[in-house]
């Protein structure tokens, strides 16, 4: 998608603080961090929201979740971190390219706002 902010970061057209990338995923720091570790795990392929996932995307979403666990462990937060998918504007999704927030390094409360 031409106007998608995350597609532009994935393509290297605009800078992002990238912490990991592989053939399916790009991970970068959130520009408005809500915790000492706050990264976004983004698939290279544009998928607007969770509502647009198909059964063929099961491996991709599994990779996203496994990458979240690996990043938390690598950064010393395996004992407590949060993962969040926002789906739709009412849930706080502001960029319509699926992304998994991974937050760690502070106490999390419930319910989360």
C-alpha positions in Angstrom: 0.0 0.0 0.0 1.5 3.3 -1.1 0.2 5.4 1.8 0.8 2.9 4.6 3.3 4.2 7.1 4.5 0.7 8.1 4.9 -0.4 4.5 7.2 2.6 4.0 9.2 1.6 7.1 9.4 -2.0 5.9 10.5 -0.9 2.5 13.2 1.4 4.0 11.5 4.5 2.4 11.3 6.2 5.8 13.5 5.5 8.9 12.5 3.3 11.7 14.5 2.2 14.7 14.7 -1.4 13.5 15.6 -4.1 16.1 15.0 -7.2 14.1 14.1 -8.2 10.5 13.8 -11.4 8.6 12.1 -12.6 5.5 8.6 -12.2 7.0 8.8 -9.7 9.8 10.3 -6.3 10.7 10.4 -5.2 14.3 11.0 -1.6 15.3 10.7 0.6 18.4 7.4 2.4 18.9 7.7 6.2 18.4 5.5 6.8 21.5 6.8 4.1 23.9 4.6 3.1 26.8 7.2 1.0 28.5 11.0 0.7 28.6 10.7 -2.0 25.9 7.9 -1.1 23.4 8.4 -2.5 20.0 6.1 -3.3 17.1 6.2 -6.6 15.2 5.0 -6.0 11.6 4.7 -8.4 8.8 6.4 -7.4 5.6 3.2 -8.1 3.7 0.5 -5.5 4.1 -2.6 -6.9 6.0 -4.8 -4.1 7.2 -6.2 -5.6 10.3 -6.8 -8.9 12.1 -10.2 -9.0 10.4 -8.3 -9.5 7.1 -6.4 -12.5 8.2 -7.0 -15.8 6.4 -6.1 -19.4 7.3 -3.1 -19.0 5.1 -1.8 -16.4 7.6 -1.7 -18.8 10.6 2.0 -19.4 10.3 2.7 -15.6 10.0 0.8 -14.7 13.1 2.5 -17.6 14.9 5.8 -16.2 13.9 4.8 -12.8 15.2 4.0 -14.2 18.6 7.1 -16.4 18.8 9.2 -13.4 17.9 7.6 -11.4 20.7 8.6 -14.1 23.2 12.1 -14.2 21.8 12.6 -10.5 22.0 11.3 -10.4 25.6 13.7 -13.1 26.6 16.6 -11.5 24.7 16.0 -8.2 26.5 15.5 -9.7 30.0 11.8 -9.4 30.2 10.7 -13.0 29.9 9.3 -12.9 33.5 6.7 -10.3 32.5 5.7 -8.6 29.3 2.5 -7.8 27.4 1.5 -8.4 23.8 -1.3 -6.4 22.2 -3.0 -6.5 18.8 -5.4 -3.6 18.4 -8.1 -4.2 15.8 -10.0 -1.2 14.5 -10.1 2.5 15.4 -12.4 1.9 18.4 -9.7 -0.4 19.8 -6.9 2.1 19.2 -5.5 0.9 15.9 -4.1 4.0 14.2 -2.0 2.4 11.5 -4.0 0.0 9.4 -1.3 -2.6 8.9 -1.4 -5.4 11.5 1.2 -5.0 14.2 1.8 -6.7 17.5 2.9 -4.4 20.4 5.4 -5.9 22.8 5.8 -4.0 26.1 8.1 -4.9 29.0 10.1 -3.4 31.8 7.4 -2.0 34.0 4.4 -3.3 36.0 1.3 -3.7 33.8 -2.2 -3.1 35.3 -5.5 -4.6 34.4 -7.8 -3.7 32.8 -5.6 -2.0 30.3 -7.4 1.3 29.7 
